[in-house]
Amino acid sequence: MVDASASAGFLAIQRHAAGPSNTASLSTAMESDEPTDLECIDDYFEQGQHDILDKKIRRLFPNSEDDVLPYILHAIVQQSGSALLAKYHLVSECTSIINSEPRLRNMLLVGDYKSVRLLKLFRPKPTFKDDKLRKHAPRAIEDAWKGDYRGKAADHLWTHIGDCLNMRPSDPNRRYYARYSAIVQSSGMGKSRAVDQLSKSHLVIPVNLRHIDSTGYPPSDVPACNYLAGSTTQRDAFLRSCSFLHGLFIQTAAVMGSIKEPTAENFWKYMNEGMGFGGHGQNRQRFYLAVQSDAADIHTRYSVHFPDIRPSDDSVDKMLLNKDFPLLEPFKALCKALGHESESQTEELAEDSNEGPSSKRRKLNPQYPLVVLAFDEVYTLAKTEDNGTWSRFIEMRRAIRGLRTFPLFTLFLSTSGTLFGITPSPGRDLSTRMLLGGDVMLPFCELGFDTFAQRLDFKNAVSLRKITSEEHLISYGRPLFFLDYSQGQEGDIFDFAAQKLLGGPVNKDEDLTSAQKLACLAQRIPIEFLSAVYASQVSDLEKEQVHSHMRVVLKVDRSLETMVTTSPSEPVLSEAAYSVMSTRPQFRPPRALQTILNGFAVNKGELGELIVALLFIMARDNAVGPADPFGRPLDNKRWCSLTGLLTSLFCTPPAASDDHVSVATSKGWHFIAESLDQTELPLADTFKDSKVYFTHFIKVHQHALVHVEYLMRLMARGAAVLCANGQPGVDGIIPFLFEGDEIKPDNIGVIMFQVKNDVKYTSFPRLNLFHAMDPFSVEILSHPTRVPVIRIVFALAATTPTIRLPDYPITRKPLTRRASASTSTKKSYTTFDFWVSGLSSTILAPIGNDEESTWDSLLKTSYSWGKIYTDDLELPTTQRTTQRRMMNPGAATDSEFWENWCSLVPPLASGSEV
C-alpha cells in the first residue's frame, strides 16, 4: 500500500480524470451532475501556483470581456505547459470551444481561471488501453511478445550505447552530464522489445514505471513506480532516487549471487518468469518489494549525506562526484558479483571531481557498460513541479550522474513522447549545473521498419490480388499490427489501427480534434513539419503527433532542439485513415487541411500539390466506397477501375462542350516520331480493364523515382507519388495496372499531373506543359510500351472553371520502314491529356457546393533530404543512416529504402538519375 502523499503524487503524474473534485468555486458555474468534459478533475497545481498564474492573467487582461476570452483561454493553456492539451495553443480552437460551451464562457467572464485549469476538457486523454478495445487481446499480446524476435534493433541499440560512450561533446570544454540516452519513437515501433532482446546478451536491469491503472505491456513494476512517484518535494525526489538505485543494485547483486550461472540471459529469465498481461511473476514482484524496502531503510543515510538540495547547488554535484557518495558502495558490490572490479574507475572519479572540465582524463574503460539500467514508461517522472523548477526525472538523472565514470549506462523509454523532458537541450534544461557543465547524449530512434514485410521479388509474378490482401499490407510498417494480426486479431485490426491513429477510442458522432484530423490526413498525403523554425508551442503539436498519433521520428538534431518526423508509407494506417475519413460525415478533409496549413508550422507546398493530392484521395475513396463497420471497403476490394477514379474526380457534364468535356468519352493522341494522330477509342474503352490501387501519396526525394520500375514497387504499398522538389515536367504520378492482375513494367501505366498556382495559367491549355510530360524525357519509361498514359495539368488559380482538351494539330506523316526502326520509334506513346482550370464544384466532383470558399482559401495558403538520414557527427558506423532509410520505405533509390520489402530495381538504361 502507498501512503496518501504517494498516491497524490501518482495522481498528479497520471494526467487523467480521477473523479470530480470538490472545488467550491465550480459550484456557481456548474450545476449538472452528469460526467462531462466540463467536469472538474484532479489538480496539478498547489493553491499558491494558482494564485501566481491568475495574477499574471489578470495583469495581461484586466477586463474579461467577450472579445478577449479566446486570448485569455489561450494564455491559460500556454502558461500551464504540457498539463493542458496542446491543441488549445491555437486561438481558433479556443474561440471554437468557448462558443460551444456556455459554462466555460461564464467561468472566464467571472475570472474563475483555477476552475478552467481543472476541467477534464483541457486534459490530455488517458493512454489508450488495448483491453478496453478488445477483451481477448491480452493473450495475443503476450504470445506476440514471446515469439521469435525479428530485426536488428537490439544490436543497433548496443552499438548506439558504445557510440555514446566513445563520443566526445562538440565543445571540448564541456563533458556529458551523465551516461544516459533516451529511446525516442512512437507507439508500436518496438522500443520495449528491443531492450528486452538486448537483455538476453547484456545485463539489463528493467524498471517499468507504467502507471498502475494503465494496461499496456510489459506491466508496471508497481512498488518501484509507487516509491519514485511518491515524492512531494525536490529534495525528497532526489533522496528517493538515490535510495531506490541503492536498493536496486543490492537486490541485483543478490539475485546474481543466487543464480547458478550468473549470466545476463539467466537474469533476464529470472525477471521475466511468469510475466503476463496482468502483472509480473513472483520473482520480479518479490525483487521490487525488496528494492522498495531497502530504499526505505537507506533513505535516512542519504538524508544525512545531502542535508539540502537546490537546482543551482554546486556542492551537491561535488558530493556526487566524491569517493564517499554512498551509491558507489552497492554498485561496486554489483560489479564484484559480476566478476569485475572497478578500482580504475574510482581513481578516475577522484581526478574528475578535483580537476576542471579540460583536465586530461583517461579514456573510459570498458568501451561498453557492464550494467544497463532501463527505465520504461518514464513519463511518470517527467512532470515538472513548483512552476517548472524540478521534476522527478531530473532528480533521478542527478543521482545517476554520481556514477558517471563507472560502467553503468541508463536508458529512458517513453511512449508519451516527452522528448524534451527526457533529453532536454541546454536551453530547456531546468538544472543550472546542467547548463554550465554537461552535454546530453543523443537519443536512439532507429528501431527499423518493415521488419515483418512479405518481401516481394519482382523477377517473379506479383499480382494485384496479392498486394491488396490484408496479409500482405499488414506486414508492412511497424511490428505492432503484424504481430497483432498474426495472433488471431484479424477481425478488428483496422478498427484497432484507427484507434491507435486517433490516440484512443472516439465515438462515431464525436467530432475529431485538429490533431486527430492531422494524423489521418498525414497518412494519406505527405504533410511535413517545418522543424527548424517553429515556435515552442508548435513543437508541442509535433510531439503530440509522435506520442499519440503514430508519427515516426527519423532524427533528432545534435542540439536536441528539433526533430525530423514523418508519417511514412504504412498501408495499414492509410487504410485506417480511409476508414475514419469515409465514415464520419463531420470530417471535411479540405476544412481540416485548411486548419492544418493555417494553424500548424507545416510545409504548405509551392504549387498546390497537396490540394491536388487530396482531390485524388477523395476521388479514390468515393470510387472504392465507404468502409464497413470493421474498417474494410465493401467486398474487401481496395482498388477501383481507372475510369471509376476519373469520373469520381471530374464531373460529367449534362452535355459535353469544348469548355467542359466528358473525360470518359474523350479521345487520346498517338505521338509517333514526328506524327500526331487521334485515337480511335475513347478513354473509357481504352482503359476498360484498367485498375488503380493507391491509398496514400508519399513525397519522394529523388527524380529517378518516377521510373516505372520504382512506381510498380510503390504500387505494392498502395503508394502514389508526389515528385521531388524541382522535378522537371511533372509534380505527381499515380501508377495503374493496364489490364489483368499481374504487376510488371510492360503492364504499368501512369497518371501524370502538373499543378500551377499562378493566375498566368488560365483556362487555355498550354501545349508546352504537356510536351514537358513526355514519359520518355521525364524518364518514366525507358522502352516502348503499348500502355497509354494520362496527363493532366491543373491550373488552380484560373478564374474560369473548365476541363479542356489541348488543341494539338493533326500531322499524319506515314513512317518509312527505316523510320519505324529508328530510335524515334522508341519515343512513340499514346496519351490522354486534360487541361483543368479553377477549383469549382462544376468540374471537380470532390468539391461540394458549399465548400468552394474552403478550397479557394486552401489555394491561397498554398531542405536537402539527404541530411535527414545522416548525422553531423563522426560516428564509427553507418548503421544509424541505414536504419533511418529503412524507416521511410520507397523515398529514394538507395537499396536500404527497398531491400526489406521487395527485390531491388535492376540497373536502368543510361540517363536515369540516381
N, C-alpha and C positions, 0 to 999 in steps of 0.2 A: 504493500500500500504506500501511497505517496502522501506527504503532508499537504496541508491546504495551500501553502505557498508554492510548492512544486506544481500542484495542479493548476494554480493560477498562471504560473509561468508557461505551463504547457498550453493552456487555452490561448494565451496571448500569441503564441507562436503558430498555432494551428491555422489561424486565419479563416475560420468559417463559423457559421452560426452555432452557438451552444444553447440557444433558447432566449426568450425575451428577457431584457434587463429591466430592473425596477428603477429606471431613471425617471425621477419626478418631473423633470422639465418636458418630458414627452407627453404627459397626460393631457396637456392643453392642445397638443397638435394631433393626437391620435386617439380615436375612440373605438375603433374596430378591434375585436378580439381575434379576428381571423389572422392566421400567419400569412403575411405578405412580405414583399420586398421592402415595405416601409416599416418592417418590424425592427425593433432595437435589439442589437446583439452585443456580444462580449466586447468590453472596452479595451483598446490597445494602450490608451494614454492615461496617465495619472491626472488628477484634477488640476495640479499646477501647470502641467503641459497644456491642458485645455485652455486655461486662463491666458497663457502666453500666446497661444495660437489665435485665440479670439481677439486679443488686443491688437495683434498685427492686422487681422482682417478689418477691424473697425478703424484702424489708422488709415488703411487703404481706401475703405469705403465708409465714410461717416454716415451716409444715408443709404438705407437698404430699400431702394425703390425698385419697381418692376423692371425698368430698363437696365439696371446693373446686376440683377440677380444672377444671370448666367456667369458674369465675371466673378461674382462672389463665390459661387459654387466652384468655378474653375480654380480660384485661388485656394479654396479649402482643400481640394483634391491635390493640388501641386504641393502645398506645404505639408501634406501628410505622407509624402514619399510613396513607397510601394504598399502602404497599408490600404489604400483605396485603389479602385480599378483605374488602369492607365487610360482606358477609352475616354474618360471624362477630362483628360488633358486637352480635349478638343472643345472649344467654346460652343460649337454647333451641337455637340452631344449634350452639353449642359443645358442649352436652350430647349432642346427637344424633350428632355426628361422633366424639366420644370413645367413645361406646357402640358405634359401628360399626367403630372402628379400634383394636384392642388395642395395636398397636405405638405409636400416638400416645399412648395412655394410659400406656404404660411410659415414654416419653420425659418426660412430665410428672411422673410419680411419682419418677423419679430426678433431676429438676431439670435435664434437658438442654434448656434453653429455646432455646439457639442453634440446635440442630438443628430445632426446631419452626419457627423463622423461615425455615429453608432449604427447607422442604417444598414441593414443587410443588403440593400440595393447597391451600395457602393463597394461592397467587399468582394475580393476575388472568390470565385466559387471553389468548393472543396475539390480536392484531387479526384479525378474520375475513378470510380470503383468498378472493377470488372464484374464482381459478383452480383452487383445490382442490375447489371445488364443481362447477364446470363448465369443462372444459378448453377449450371453444370460446368462452367468454365474452370473453376479451381483445379479440378483433376487434370484437365487438359494443360493448364499452365505448368503444373508440377511435372507432368510427363515430358513436356517440351523442354523444360529446364534440365531434366535428367538425360535427355537424348544426347547423341554424339555432337560434339562441338564442331562447327564449321567455320572456316575463315582463319585469318592470321592476326586478328586484332589483339589478342593476348601477347603474341610475340612482339608486335609493334609497340604495344604499351611498355613492355620491358625495355625495348630499345629506347623509347622515349625517356624512361627513367634514367637510363645510362647517359643519354644525351644531356639531360638536365644537370646531372651531377658533374659532367665534364665541360659544360659551357661556362663561360665567364660573363659577367654583366658587360653591357656595351660601354659603360663608364668604368674605367679602371679604378676609380676612387670609391666605387660602391661594391657591395657584396650582396649576395642573396640573403634576404631576411631569414628565411627558414627553408628547409628542404621539403618542399611540398609542391604538388601540382593539382589542378582541378581537371576532372574529366567533364568536358562541356559538350553536350549533344542532346538532341530532342528525344522524346519517348520512343521506345521500341527499337532503338538502334543497337542495343546490346552492351550498354555500359557495365551493368552489374555482372552479366555473364562473362565478359572479358576478364574482369577482376577475379571472378570465381575460377576461370580456367587458369589464370596466372597462379592462383593459389596451389595448384597441383604440382607446380615445379619450383616455386619460390615461396618462402614463408610469408604469408599474408595474414594479418590479424584483422578479421572483418568486424565492423561495428555498424549495425544498421539502425539509423536514427529515425526511421519512418514513424510518423505519428501513430499511436496505438489504435486510433479509430480508422486508419487507412487500411485497406485490404489488399494492397499490392504484394508483389513477390519479388525478392525474398521478404519474409516477415520481419517485423521490428524486433530488436533486442530491447525489450521493454525496460528492464532495470537500468540499462545504460541511458536510454532516452529520458526516463524519468529523472535520473540523477543530474544529468547535464542541463536539462531544461528547467530544473527546479531553482536555479539561482535567481536572486532578486536584485542583486547589486553587481557592479563591475568587479569589485574585489572578490565577492563570493563566486562569480563565474570563473575567474582566474584560479582561485584556490580549488574549486571543484574540478577544473580541467587538469591541474597538476595531480590532484588526488586520484582522479579517475585513471590517468595514464599510469600512475604508480601501481594501483591495483591491477591494471591490465597487464603490465609487464610481469608482476609477481605471479599471476594466475597462468599466464602463457608459459613462463618458465616451469611452473609446477606441472602443467599438462605435458610439456615436452620431456620433463624428467620422469613422468609416469608411463610414457609410451615406450614400448619395447624397442622400436626403431624410430627415433625422433626425427623423422623426415618431414619436409613440407607437405607432402601428399598425405601422410598419416595424420598430421594436424588438421588438414582440410577434411579428411574423413571424420575425424573426431567432432569437429564443429558442425558438420553437415548431417551427421547421422540423425535420422528421424525428422528432418525438416519437412514441413508440409505447408499448405496454403494458410492454415490456421495458426501456425506458430512453429517454433523451433523444437528440436528434440531435447531430451533430458540433459544430455551433455552440455549443450550450449546454454540452456536455461540455468543450470547449476553454475556454469562458468561465470555468467554475468551477474548472478546473485552474489557470488563470491567477490567479484570485482567491486560491486556496489558496497558490499560490507567492508572490504579492505579500504576502499576510498573513504568511507565514513570514519573509519578508525584512524586513518593517517591524516585526515583533514586538519586536525589541530596542529600537527607538526608544520604543515605549510603555512598555517595561520600565524604561527610564531616566527617562521623564517621570513615571511613577507608581511610585515605589520601594516603596510599601506601600499596602495597601487593607484596610479593615475595614468592617463594616456601619455602624458609627456614626462613621466618619471624615469629619467635615465638610470637611476640607481637600481630599479627593478631589472633592467636589462643587464646591468653589470653583475647583479646577483645570479641571474640566469646563466651567465657565461662563466661563472666561477666554479671552482672544483667542489665546493660544498653544496651545490644545488642538489637537494635531496633526490631528485628524479634520476640522477646519474646512477645511484646505487642499484635500483631494481633493473635498470636497463643493462648495466654491466652483468648482473646476475643472469639475465636472459641470454646475453651473448655467451656467457660461460656455459649455460645449459645447452647451447647450440654448438659447443665445442670451439668457441672463438674467444680470444682475448682482445681487449680494445685499449691497451695501455698507450699505444702511439697516438690514438685519438685524444686521450686525456691530456697528453703533453701538448698537443696542438691546440687543444681547447684553452689551456692556460696561456699559451702565447697569444692566441687570438683575443683573449679578454684583456690583455695588458698592452697591446700594441694597436696602432691606428689602422685604418682600412687599407692603407697602401703598404703595410708591412709585408715582408717576404714570408710566405707560408708554404708549407709542403703540400703537394697535391693530395687530395683526399684519397684514402685507401680504405676499403677496396673501391674499384671502379663502380660496382653495383652495390646496392644496400644489402645488408644481411637480413633486415626485417622491413616489411612493408606494412604500414598501418592504413587501412582503407575505411573511411567513413562514408557510408552510403546514405542518401537522402539527408544531406547536411543542411537542407533548407530550414530544418527545425532549429538550427543555431544561428541563422543568418539575420534574423530581425534585429534592427538597431533599437537601442533603448536610450532614455534620457536625452531626447532631442538629437539623437544620432551620434552620441559621444562614445558609445561602446556597443558591442554585440557579443554573444556567447562564442561565436565563431572566432572573432578577433582574439578573445582571451585563450581559446584553445590553440590558435596559431602562435600566440605569445609563449605558451607553455612548451610547444614542440620546438620553438626556437632555441630553447636551452640545450637541445640535443643536436644542434646544427652540424657539428663536426663528427657525430657518431654515425655508424652505418644504419641509419633509420631514414626511410623515406615515407611520406604521408600522401595519400590520395584522398581527394574530396569529390564525391559524386552527388549530383542532384538532378532530378527530373524537373525541378521547378524553375530552372533557368536563371538562378540568381548568380549569373556570371560575374558581375562586378562586385558582388558581395563576397564571393568565394575567392576570386582572383582580382583584387582591386588594383587599379593603376595608381601610381604615386599621387596623382591629382585627386583621387577619390578616397584614398585610404584615411581612416579615422585616427590612426596611430601616428603621432609626431615622430616617434622613433623610426617608424617605417619610412616616413618622408625623408629623414636625414640619413638613414644608414643602410637601407636594403632594397634590392630589386625583388621582383616576383618571378618565379619560373613560369615558362609558357604552359598554358593548358594543353590537354590532349583532346583532339577532336576526331582523329582519323580511325573510326571504328569500321569503316568499309561499307559496302553496299552491294546489292545483288549476290549476296553470299549463297543463297539457295536457288539462284536462277537456273531455269531449264535452258541450258545453253543451246543455241541454235547453230547448226552448221549449214550454211547456205550453199555448200558444194552439193548438198543433197536437197531433195524436195522439201520445201516448207510450205504448209498450207494455211489459208486464211482460217479454216476451222481450228487448226492448232493454236494459232496466235491469239485468237479471240476466246479460247476456252478459259474457264476460271482457273484450272490447274496451272495454266501457263502464266497468265497475267499476275496471279497472286505470288508467283515465285520471284518476281522482280521486286527490288526495293529493300526495305529493312527487314530483319528476320521476323519481327513480331507477327505479321499477318500470315506468312507461310507456315510458321510453327503452329499458330492458332488453327489454321485451316487443316493442316496435316494431322492434328489431334482430334479431328471429328467435329470442328465448329463450322462446317460448310454452310449451314442454313442461313445464318445471320452474319456472315463475315463482312458483308458490305454495310450492314447496319452498324456493326462494331467499328468498322473503319470510319464511317461517318461521324460516330460519336467521338472517336479519338480526334478526328479532324476539327470538330467543333469544340473540343475541350470538355465534353461531358454530354449527358442526355439533354435534349431540348425538345419540348413539346412541338408538335407539328403546327399548331396555331400560334406559336410564340415567335415573334419577330427576332431575327438574329442581330447580334451586335455588329458593329463595323469590323471589329477584329475577326469575328467568325466569317463574315462575308469575304473579307480579305483572304482568309485561309482557303476558302472554296475557290475564289477566282484565281488565286496564285497557283492552284493545282491544275487550272485549265489554260491560263495564259501567263507568260513569264513576267511577273512583277518583281522588280529589283529595288531593294532599298539603297538609298544614297548614304552608305555607311560613313563616308569620310567627312560629311558636312552637317549632319543633322544635330539638332539640339538634344540635350539630355532627356527631355520628356519624350521625344520621338524614339530615342534609343530604347526607352521602356516598351514602346509598342513593338519594336522588332524583337526584343527579348520575349515579349508575350507570345509572339508567333512561334518562337522556338520552344518555349516550355509548355504551351497549351495547345498549339495548333500544328505540330509536326514539321515545322520548318527546320531545315538541316543547316548546321553550322559547318562551313567549309574551312574557315580560317579565322583566327584571332590575331590581330597585328601585335607587333612586339611591344608597343606602348600600352597594350591592353585597353586602349580607349575605344576601339572599334572592332567589329567583326564582319565577315562576309558570310551571308546566309543565302540560301536558295530553297525553292520548292522544286526538287529535281523530278525527272521523269519517273513517276511511281504509279503505275497503272491502277493499282487497287485504290489509291487515294483519289485519282482522277475520276474513277467510277463512283466513288463515294461522293465527291463533289457534284457530279452529274445527278446523283440521286437526290441530294439536298436541293439543288437548283431547279430540278424538274418537278418536284412535288410540293414546293412551297410557293403559292401564288404571290405571297408578300415579298418574295425575293426578286427584286427587279435588278438584273445584272448591270444595266447601264447606270442606274442611280447608285448602285453600290460602287461601281468603278469610279464614278464622278466623285463620290465622297472620299475614296481612297486617294485619287490623284490630287484632290484639293487639300486633304487633311493629313496625309502621310508624306514623309520625305521619301518618295519613290521616284524611280526613273520614268518620266512621262512619255518617252519615245519622241523621236524627232518628226515623224511624218504620219502619225496616226496609226501605226501598225497594230497597236493594242486594240484600237477600235475595230479594225477590220478582223483581227483575230477573234474578238468577242462576237462579232456578227456571224462568223463561220461556226463558232462553237454553239451559238444559239440555234443556228440553222441545223446543225448536226443533231442537237438534242431534239428538235422538233421532228426531224426525219426519222430518228430512231424511236421516238415516243417517250412518254414519261416512265419513270421507274416504278416497279411494283412495290408492295409494302416491304419487301425484303431487299430493296435497292437494286434490283435487276431489271434490265429492259424486257419488254414483252417477248416471250419465246426465247429469252436469253440471247437475242441476236444483237450484237454490239456494232454491227456495220450497217450501212444503208446503201441504197443504189446511188450512183453518181447523179443521175437525173433527179432523184429524190432530194439530194443535198442542194442542188442548184435551184430547184423550184421552191425549196424552203428558205433559200437565201433571197431570191429575186421574185418579185410579184409578177404574176402572169397578167398581162393587160386584157381587158374585155375584147379589145380589137387592136392587133399589133399595128405599130406605126414606126416611122424612122426614129422617132424620139423615145419610143418605148417598145422595143422588140420583145418577142416571146423567145426566151432563151432556149427552150426545149425544141422549138421548130426552126431555129436559126441554123444556117449552113456555115461550114467552115471553109478553110482555104488550104490548097496544096502549094507549098513552096518547093519547087523542083528546079535546082540550078537557078537560072535567070527567068524561069517561067513561073507564072502565078495563075491559079485557076480555082474555081469554087468547087466544093464537094457536091456530090450528087445527093448524099443522105444528110438529113438534119441531125442535130446533136442527139436528140432522143433515140433515134435509130442507130446512130454510130456507137453510142455508149449504152445500148440496151442491156448488155450483160456486165457492165462495169460496176464495181463495188468500192466503197470508201470506208476505211476504218481509221478513225483518229478520235481520241478523247481529249487531247490537250496539245498545246503548242510548246515547243522548247526554243529558247534563244541559243543559237549556236555561235561559236567563237570564230570559226574559220570559213573562208569562202569555199573551200574544197568540199564541204559537207553537203552541197547542193547536188552532188553527183548521185545518179540513180542507185549506185551500189550502197551508199550510205542511207539514202532515202528509204530503200526497201527494208533495211535493217531497223531503222527508226519506226517504220510501219509496224514492226513486230511488237513494239511497245505502245502502239496506238498514238504515236507522236507525229505531229506535223511540225513544220519548221518556220520560225522567224529568222531570217538570214542575218549573218554577221554585219556589224556596222560597216558601211562603205561597200557592201556587196554591189557590184555593177549590175544594173539591169533589173534586179528582182529583189523584193522585200520579204516575200513569204512563199512557201511551197507546201502543197498538200498532195502527197502521193496517193495513187489509187490503183486498183487491180483492174486491168482492161477486160479480162474475161476469165472464166473458170475459177479455180481455187488455189492455183499454185503461184507462190511469190518468187519471181525470178526476174532478172533485169529486162528481158525482152517482153515481159508482161506487165511492166510498171509504167503508168502514165503519171502526169503531174498537172495540177492546177497551179499556175504561177500567178502571182499578183504583185503589182506595184501600187504604192499608196502615195498620193500627192496631197499635201495640206497647204496649198497655196492658191490664191484666187486667180493667178495667171493661168491655171489649168481650168478651163471652162467646160461646157457641155460638148465642145467639138473635139473629136478624137485627134490625138497627135500620133501619127504613124511611127515616128522615130522611137517612141516609148515601147511600142510593140516589137519593132525590129531589135531593140536592145534586149528583148526577152527571147532571142533566138536560143533554143535549147542547146545548141552546139557551142555558140560563143559564150554562153553563160557556163558551159561545161557541166550541164546536167547529163547530157548524152555524149558518148564517145563514138558510137556506132549507129548506122541507120536503124530505124525502128518503124514497125508498122503501126505503133500505138500513137494516136493523135494526142496533142497536148491542148490545154485550155489556158488562155492568157487573159487576165483581167487587169485593167487599170482603174483604180478608184480615185477620182478627182473630188475629194471630200469637200473642199471649200467652194466648189461651184454653186452658184445660186439657182441654177435651173436643174431640177432632177430629171435625169434621162438614163436609159440603157440603150446605147447605140452600138452599131457595128462599124468598124473602121472602113473607110471608103477606099479599098485597095483597087488600083487599076488592073483589070484583067489583061494579062500579056501572055497569050498562048504561043509558045515557041516550041515547035517539035524538036525533041532532042535527037541528035545523031547517035548512032551506035557508039561512036568514040566518046561522045559526051556522056552517055549513060554509064560508061565505065570509068569516067574520070573522077577525080576527088570531089568535084562539085556535086556529084550524085550523093556522096556521103552526107552532104548537108541538107538533103531533102527531108521535109517533115510536113505533117498536116496539123493545122491548128484551128481552134475555135476562139475567136477574140471578141472581147466585150469592153466597151468604154462606159463606166458607171460614174455619173456625176451627181454630187449632192448627197445629203443624208436625209432621206424622206421616206415616209411610210408608203408613198405611192410606188416606190421602186424596190425598197428593201423590206422584205417580209418580217424580219425580227423587230423592226421599229414599230411600236404601237402608235396609234393615232394620237394618244395623249402623252407621248414621250419624245416627240421631236425636239422639244426645247432641251431635254436632258442630253440627247445625243449632240445637239449643237454646242452645249456647254462643254461636253467631253472634247469636242473638236478643238475648242478654244484653249482647252487645258493641255490641248495636246503638247571604261578605263582599260587599260590594257588587260585583257582577260587572262593572259598567261601568268601574271603575277599572283592571281588568286590562288594558284596551286603550289607556289613556291614560297620560300622564306627569305628574308633578308639576313639570315643567319648562316654561318658556315658550319653546317652540320655534317657529320661523317657518314650520312646515309641519305638515300633518295626515297626511302620508304614513305615518308610523310607526303611527298609530292604524288607518289603512285597511289596511295590510298585516297587522297583528295580527288584525284581524277576518277577513280573508280566510283566515287560517291556522287558523280554527276554524269551518268551514262549518256553517251552519244553526243556530247557537247563539242568534241574536237576530234581530230584524226588520229591522235596518239593511241597506241594499242590499249593503254590502260582504260580508256573510255569504253572499250568494246569487249575485251577478251573474256571478261567474266560471264558474259551472257550470249555471245554469238561468235561465229568464226570471223576472222579479220577480212577486211576488204582486200582482194588481190591487187597487185600493182596495176595502177591505171595508166592509160595512154599518156604520153608526154604532153605537158601543157596544163595538166590538172594541178591546182595549187595545193600544197601540203602545208 
